[in-house]
């Protein structure tokens, strides 16, 4: 396991500095042609306003008032995934419904202007209030409280997705999403993830849109429940009866993947870090894996990169706030190479980064990310 010397900044109320730079690296630059689709990745889903309280010494106690030493705000929900993709240099298009309140305006501006995400397929719904999640991070755990009104009766253009190299779909048991088949018919490579099955059925046949997926990325518990396998690795192999590529995340143990088309398997251990907040880590992992897949990297490199981006994200608070960009990846790569006694084999696992990370002067570690505040307007 590779050692990371990143300071987590625990105990500070500062999460970020204003402004997040656009990605300095285009991982697909060698593959781009004039006939390419306009977007690398398309995704759709609900957007939340996330408000994150940090610096709590313990969980809130009933009947008392707790003061947090820090607070951040950012778009959440599907915005976590969209932000992670955009910060890794992928041209990202998002279809989502936004409330016409100040929260909705803030989320729209943060995604479109702050992250460079295409919101052409998105829309603002008159009279609809934005959904809000308040997250309290303490002792490496999180507690969340959410509020939202009934969603709009129609998703924004769900059956007319734009042309894209890939699409990321959250599969829902017992339901089909028409846009997934439409995207696949236009040549998009579909990457599917899934949430907890509240019905308890855990029946792969109920994931009807899995038939359109090139890859399926559940966590270990989900994979074992869906397949009845005794261990996550066995579950990954069983899943390849239903999808060409199965990627199972193993939490602190890393990730395991099986490609039915090539017979290739890969397993990469996790990077040892002190996790402050796991919010959005799964989304960041998927974004890293999609990036490596579209760039044509070997399976093990894709797993290593996805695990690295997820590890960097859990050292920061928040969902989209914590998604790393190439500056953070480059700073980590330069930093770990300077650690005395570093395992050469572990370093070699991430050697593919040498030709990718931006060549720039060393910057302070950890690199703090943008935390725009709703209460501050733009100066004239």
Backbone torsions as a table, in degrees:
resi	resn	phi	psi	omega
1	UNK	NA	134.5	-178.7
2	UNK	-77.1	143.3	-180.0
3	UNK	-93.2	135.1	176.6
4	UNK	-114.0	133.2	-178.1
5	UNK	-102.2	14.5	-175.4
6	UNK	-63.6	130.1	172.3
7	UNK	-74.7	139.2	-177.8
8	UNK	-91.6	-15.6	179.6
9	UNK	71.6	24.7	-179.3
10	UNK	-60.6	138.1	177.5
11	UNK	94.8	-5.5	178.2
12	UNK	-96.7	150.4	179.3
13	UNK	-92.4	-2.9	-177.0
14	UNK	-93.1	123.6	176.4
15	UNK	-100.9	-40.0	-172.3
16	UNK	-156.3	165.7	174.2
17	UNK	-106.7	151.8	-173.6
18	UNK	-64.2	140.9	174.6
19	UNK	88.5	128.4	175.7
20	UNK	-118.7	122.2	-177.3
21	UNK	-67.3	147.0	173.0
22	UNK	-64.5	157.1	-177.4
23	UNK	-59.0	132.5	178.9
24	UNK	-86.0	-9.1	-174.9
25	UNK	-121.8	133.5	170.5
26	UNK	-107.1	101.4	-175.5
27	UNK	-67.2	-12.1	-178.3
28	UNK	-107.4	10.7	-171.9
29	UNK	-57.0	-36.4	-178.1
30	UNK	-74.1	-13.7	-175.5
31	UNK	-103.4	-10.5	-172.3
32	UNK	-74.3	139.5	176.7
33	UNK	-135.4	164.0	179.4
34	UNK	-62.3	-20.4	-177.4
35	UNK	-92.7	5.5	-178.2
36	UNK	-63.5	155.1	169.4
37	UNK	-60.1	156.1	-179.0
38	UNK	-67.2	-21.6	-175.9
39	UNK	-126.8	147.8	175.6
40	UNK	-80.8	-42.1	-176.5
41	UNK	-139.5	137.7	173.7
42	UNK	-118.7	141.2	174.5
43	UNK	-152.3	160.9	-177.8
44	UNK	-145.5	154.8	-180.0
45	UNK	157.7	-178.2	-178.4
46	UNK	-79.8	143.0	175.0
47	UNK	-107.4	134.0	175.6
48	UNK	-112.6	156.7	162.0
49	UNK	-90.5	120.6	177.1
50	UNK	-99.3	129.7	172.0
51	UNK	-117.3	122.1	-172.2
52	UNK	-115.6	120.5	174.0
53	UNK	-96.1	131.4	-178.6
54	UNK	-127.4	170.1	178.4
55	UNK	74.4	25.3	173.6
56	UNK	-84.0	135.0	-178.9
57	UNK	-77.2	-24.0	-178.6
58	UNK	-160.7	176.8	177.4
59	UNK	-66.3	146.6	176.3
60	UNK	-56.9	142.0	-178.8
61	UNK	-108.4	135.6	-177.4
62	UNK	-57.2	133.6	177.3
63	UNK	82.4	5.6	179.6
64	UNK	-124.0	166.1	174.9
65	UNK	-108.1	127.8	178.7
66	UNK	-107.5	136.5	176.9
67	UNK	-105.9	129.5	177.1
68	UNK	-95.6	142.1	179.8
69	UNK	-82.0	-13.0	179.5
70	UNK	-147.5	157.9	177.7
71	UNK	-150.5	139.3	175.2
72	UNK	-134.2	162.8	177.5
73	UNK	-141.0	147.1	-178.4
74	UNK	-167.0	160.3	170.3
75	UNK	-65.1	139.9	179.5
76	UNK	-126.9	-162.6	-175.1
77	UNK	69.2	-133.2	-179.8
78	UNK	-64.2	-18.9	177.9
79	UNK	-63.5	-26.1	176.5
80	UNK	-59.4	-48.0	-178.8
81	UNK	-68.1	-44.0	-178.6
82	UNK	-61.8	-42.1	179.5
83	UNK	-65.5	-43.3	179.4
84	UNK	-59.7	-42.2	179.1
85	UNK	-64.3	-46.8	-177.3
86	UNK	-64.0	-39.0	-179.0
87	UNK	-69.9	-19.6	175.8
88	UNK	-89.9	3.8	172.9
89	UNK	97.0	6.9	179.1
90	UNK	-88.1	138.9	177.5
91	UNK	-75.9	110.0	-165.8
92	UNK	-113.6	132.9	177.3
93	UNK	-119.6	131.0	-175.0
94	UNK	-123.6	130.9	171.5
95	UNK	-107.3	116.1	-179.5
96	UNK	-151.6	157.3	173.8
97	UNK	-95.6	132.8	179.7
98	UNK	-117.1	141.3	173.7
99	UNK	-68.8	157.7	179.6
100	UNK	-95.9	22.9	175.7
101	UNK	-94.2	-179.1	-179.4
102	UNK	-62.6	-34.0	178.9
103	UNK	-63.3	-43.1	179.1
104	UNK	-64.3	-41.3	177.8
105	UNK	-62.2	-42.1	179.7
106	UNK	-61.7	-47.4	-179.0
107	UNK	-63.1	-42.6	179.5
108	UNK	-59.9	-48.5	-177.2
109	UNK	-65.7	-40.9	-179.3
110	UNK	-62.6	-37.0	-178.4
111	UNK	-79.9	-46.6	-175.2
112	UNK	-75.5	-51.1	-176.5
113	UNK	-84.0	-44.4	-175.8
114	UNK	-73.4	-36.1	-174.7
115	UNK	-113.8	-8.3	179.2
116	UNK	72.6	27.5	-179.7
117	UNK	-87.5	135.4	177.9
118	UNK	-73.8	122.9	177.5
119	UNK	-112.3	22.6	178.5
120	UNK	-54.4	-41.3	179.4
121	UNK	-80.6	-3.1	-177.5
122	UNK	-87.9	169.5	179.6
123	UNK	-151.9	155.6	172.4
124	UNK	-98.1	131.0	-175.9
125	UNK	-101.0	114.8	-179.4
126	UNK	-59.2	133.5	175.2
127	UNK	77.4	5.0	-178.5
128	UNK	-104.0	132.3	-178.5
129	UNK	-88.3	142.2	178.1
130	UNK	-67.7	144.4	173.1
131	UNK	-77.9	144.5	-174.9
132	UNK	-130.6	137.8	172.2
133	UNK	-124.2	128.6	172.7
134	UNK	-104.4	123.7	-177.8
135	UNK	-115.4	132.3	177.8
136	UNK	-115.2	117.6	-176.7
137	UNK	-104.4	129.6	179.2
138	UNK	-160.7	143.2	175.6
139	UNK	51.8	36.3	179.2
140	UNK	73.8	4.9	179.0
141	UNK	-115.7	178.3	178.6
142	UNK	-145.5	147.5	173.1
143	UNK	-127.1	133.6	-174.8
144	UNK	-126.2	144.1	172.7
145	UNK	-127.8	127.2	-177.4
146	UNK	-121.9	153.4	175.3
147	UNK	-142.3	137.7	177.8
148	UNK	-162.6	153.4	175.9
149	UNK	-92.1	170.4	177.8
150	UNK	-54.7	135.2	-178.5
151	UNK	-67.7	161.8	176.2
152	UNK	-57.0	151.8	-176.5
153	UNK	-64.3	-22.9	-179.4
154	UNK	-128.0	135.8	171.4
155	UNK	-72.0	153.7	-179.8
156	UNK	-68.7	109.7	176.6
157	UNK	45.7	53.7	-175.1
158	UNK	-66.4	-25.4	-177.2
159	UNK	-104.2	10.5	-179.8
160	UNK	-132.7	60.7	-179.0
161	UNK	-70.8	149.9	176.1
162	UNK	-70.6	162.3	176.2
163	UNK	-66.8	133.2	-179.7
164	UNK	-150.5	155.7	175.9
165	UNK	-63.4	-35.7	-174.6
166	UNK	-148.8	162.1	173.0
167	UNK	-140.2	145.6	177.7
168	UNK	-110.4	125.0	-173.3
169	UNK	-122.6	131.8	172.3
170	UNK	-91.3	110.7	-174.3
171	UNK	-78.6	138.1	-179.0
172	UNK	-116.5	121.7	179.2
173	UNK	-57.0	132.2	176.5
174	UNK	81.5	1.5	-178.4
175	UNK	-132.5	146.2	170.7
176	UNK	-106.0	142.9	172.7
177	UNK	-107.8	110.1	-173.6
178	UNK	-55.1	-30.4	-175.9
179	UNK	-65.8	-25.7	-177.2
180	UNK	-65.7	-48.1	177.5
181	UNK	-63.2	-37.6	178.7
182	UNK	-63.2	-44.5	179.5
183	UNK	-63.5	-43.0	179.4
184	UNK	-63.1	-37.5	-178.9
185	UNK	-67.7	-22.5	177.7
186	UNK	-90.6	6.7	175.9
187	UNK	96.9	3.2	179.3
188	UNK	-72.1	139.2	173.9
189	UNK	-85.7	122.3	-172.1
190	UNK	-96.3	127.1	174.9
191	UNK	-111.0	118.7	-175.5
192	UNK	-106.2	136.2	168.1
193	UNK	-121.8	177.5	-173.2
194	UNK	-153.3	152.4	176.0
195	UNK	-104.3	-173.2	-179.6
196	UNK	-67.0	135.4	179.3
197	UNK	-86.1	98.5	-177.4
198	UNK	-66.0	-19.2	179.3
199	UNK	-75.3	-20.7	-178.1
200	UNK	79.5	4.9	-177.7
201	UNK	-74.0	-43.8	179.8
202	UNK	50.3	53.0	-176.7
203	UNK	-112.6	114.7	-179.6
204	UNK	-60.2	-28.1	179.5
205	UNK	-63.8	-22.9	179.5
206	UNK	-80.9	-11.4	174.0
207	UNK	-89.9	73.6	-170.1
208	UNK	-60.7	-35.5	-176.7
209	UNK	-78.2	-0.4	176.2
210	UNK	-62.6	-24.7	-179.8
211	UNK	-64.9	-20.4	179.7
212	UNK	-93.0	-5.5	-171.2
213	UNK	-87.7	138.6	169.5
214	UNK	-82.3	-34.4	-178.3
215	UNK	-138.6	148.2	178.3
216	UNK	-128.8	130.1	-170.4
217	UNK	-127.7	69.9	176.4
218	UNK	-84.1	167.8	170.0
219	UNK	-85.0	176.8	-172.6
220	UNK	-61.2	-45.4	-178.2
221	UNK	-63.6	-43.9	178.7
222	UNK	-63.6	-43.1	-179.2
223	UNK	-62.5	-43.5	-179.0
224	UNK	-68.6	-37.7	179.6
225	UNK	-68.1	-39.3	-179.3
226	UNK	-70.1	-29.0	-176.0
227	UNK	-105.5	-16.3	-174.6
228	UNK	73.8	13.7	-178.5
229	UNK	-74.9	156.0	-176.9
230	UNK	-84.0	-18.6	-179.8
231	UNK	-145.7	159.4	-176.2
232	UNK	-61.6	-35.7	-178.0
233	UNK	-69.4	-40.5	174.9
234	UNK	-62.6	-38.8	179.0
235	UNK	-63.5	-40.0	179.5
236	UNK	-60.1	-44.5	178.4
237	UNK	-63.8	-39.9	179.7
238	UNK	-64.7	-34.8	-178.9
239	UNK	-66.1	-25.7	-179.6
240	UNK	-70.3	-4.8	169.1
241	UNK	-73.8	-14.9	-174.4
242	UNK	-118.7	-19.7	-176.3
243	UNK	-148.7	144.0	-175.7
244	UNK	-60.9	-36.4	-174.4
245	UNK	-130.5	122.7	178.4
246	UNK	-114.1	129.1	178.4
247	UNK	-124.7	119.3	-178.0
248	UNK	-114.9	120.9	177.3
249	UNK	-83.0	138.1	-172.6
250	UNK	-113.2	19.5	179.8
251	UNK	64.5	-126.4	-177.5
252	UNK	-67.2	-11.7	-180.0
253	UNK	-94.4	0.2	176.5
254	UNK	101.7	-131.8	-177.6
255	UNK	-155.2	155.9	-179.2
256	UNK	-134.7	139.2	-178.0
257	UNK	-138.5	147.9	177.6
258	UNK	-132.6	128.2	176.4
259	UNK	-109.1	109.4	-177.8
260	UNK	-64.5	-31.6	-174.4
261	UNK	-69.6	-35.9	-177.8
262	UNK	-106.6	-13.5	-174.8
263	UNK	78.0	6.1	-176.3
264	UNK	-79.7	142.1	171.2
265	UNK	-126.2	156.5	178.2
266	UNK	-152.7	144.2	174.7
267	UNK	-139.4	131.3	-179.2
268	UNK	-128.7	127.8	178.6
269	UNK	-70.8	160.8	178.2
270	UNK	-74.8	158.1	173.8
271	UNK	-87.7	132.5	-178.3
272	UNK	-73.2	112.5	177.8
273	UNK	-138.7	162.7	172.6
274	UNK	-91.8	111.3	-175.4
275	UNK	-82.7	124.5	176.3
276	UNK	-95.5	-36.1	-176.1
277	UNK	-157.1	116.1	-177.6
278	UNK	-81.8	1.7	-177.6
279	UNK	-55.5	125.5	175.2
280	UNK	80.7	-1.2	-176.6
281	UNK	-62.3	-38.2	178.1
282	UNK	-64.1	-38.9	177.4
283	UNK	-64.5	-41.9	179.8
284	UNK	-65.3	-39.1	176.7
285	UNK	-58.6	-48.9	-179.8
286	UNK	-60.5	-43.2	179.7
287	UNK	-60.3	-42.1	178.0
288	UNK	-64.7	-39.6	-179.7
289	UNK	-69.0	-41.2	177.8
290	UNK	-62.9	-41.3	178.9
291	UNK	-58.3	-49.3	-179.7
292	UNK	-65.1	-35.8	179.6
293	UNK	-66.9	-47.0	179.7
294	UNK	-65.0	-28.6	178.5
295	UNK	-80.4	-8.1	177.3
296	UNK	80.1	25.6	-179.7
297	UNK	-75.1	157.3	172.9
298	UNK	-59.9	154.4	-174.6
299	UNK	-57.4	-44.2	-178.4
300	UNK	-64.3	-37.0	178.0
301	UNK	-66.1	-38.4	178.7
302	UNK	-62.9	-43.3	178.6
303	UNK	-64.2	-43.5	-179.2
304	UNK	-62.7	-43.3	-179.2
305	UNK	-65.8	-44.0	179.0
306	UNK	-61.7	-43.0	178.5
307	UNK	-64.7	-38.2	178.8
308	UNK	-64.3	-48.2	-178.9
309	UNK	-61.7	-38.5	177.9
310	UNK	-66.5	-40.0	179.4
311	UNK	-63.9	-40.7	177.9
312	UNK	-64.9	-34.9	-176.0
313	UNK	-69.7	-36.0	-175.7
314	UNK	-75.3	-8.2	176.3
315	UNK	-85.1	-0.9	177.1
316	UNK	-123.3	164.5	179.5
317	UNK	-92.1	148.5	174.0
318	UNK	94.4	171.0	-179.5
319	UNK	-88.2	-85.1	-179.6
320	UNK	-65.6	-26.0	177.0
321	UNK	-57.6	-36.2	-170.6
322	UNK	-91.6	-6.5	-177.7
323	UNK	-61.8	124.2	-177.2
324	UNK	-79.8	151.8	170.7
325	UNK	-109.8	-172.3	-175.4
326	UNK	-69.8	-25.6	175.7
327	UNK	-63.6	-44.1	179.0
328	UNK	-66.3	-41.6	179.3
329	UNK	-63.5	-44.5	179.2
330	UNK	-64.1	-41.4	179.3
331	UNK	-63.3	-40.3	177.8
332	UNK	-63.2	-44.7	-177.1
333	UNK	-62.6	-43.0	178.3
334	UNK	-67.5	-36.8	-177.3
335	UNK	-67.1	-48.0	-174.9
336	UNK	-67.5	-26.4	178.1
337	UNK	-69.4	-18.7	-178.9
338	UNK	-92.4	-3.1	-178.5
339	UNK	-74.2	126.1	179.1
340	UNK	-67.3	138.2	177.6
341	UNK	76.0	15.0	179.4
342	UNK	-64.1	139.4	-179.3
343	UNK	-66.4	116.1	-178.5
344	UNK	-58.8	-36.6	-179.6
345	UNK	-65.7	-38.2	178.7
346	UNK	-66.6	-41.0	177.3
347	UNK	-63.2	-39.1	-179.0
348	UNK	-62.0	-32.6	179.6
349	UNK	-58.0	-31.2	-178.0
350	UNK	-106.5	16.5	-178.8
351	UNK	-61.8	-24.3	-179.7
352	UNK	-63.4	-17.3	179.4
353	UNK	-70.0	-23.2	-173.7
354	UNK	-56.1	-35.9	-178.8
355	UNK	-92.2	6.0	-174.8
356	UNK	-115.3	-42.8	-171.8
357	UNK	-67.8	147.4	-178.0
358	UNK	-63.6	139.9	176.5
359	UNK	-85.8	99.7	-178.8
360	UNK	-146.7	164.1	179.4
361	UNK	-61.2	148.7	179.3
362	UNK	-58.9	138.0	178.8
363	UNK	-116.5	159.7	-177.6
364	UNK	-58.3	146.8	176.9
365	UNK	-118.5	138.2	-2.0
366	UNK	-78.1	154.7	177.0
367	UNK	-83.2	122.5	-177.3
368	UNK	-86.5	144.4	-172.6
369	UNK	-105.6	171.8	-172.2
370	UNK	-67.6	135.2	173.3
371	UNK	-133.0	75.3	178.0
372	UNK	-63.6	146.0	-176.6
373	UNK	-111.4	132.1	-174.1
374	UNK	-61.8	-34.0	-174.4
375	UNK	-71.0	-15.4	-177.9
376	UNK	-102.0	120.7	175.8
377	UNK	-87.4	169.3	177.1
378	UNK	-71.9	141.4	175.2
379	UNK	-75.0	149.9	-177.6
380	UNK	-69.0	NA	NA
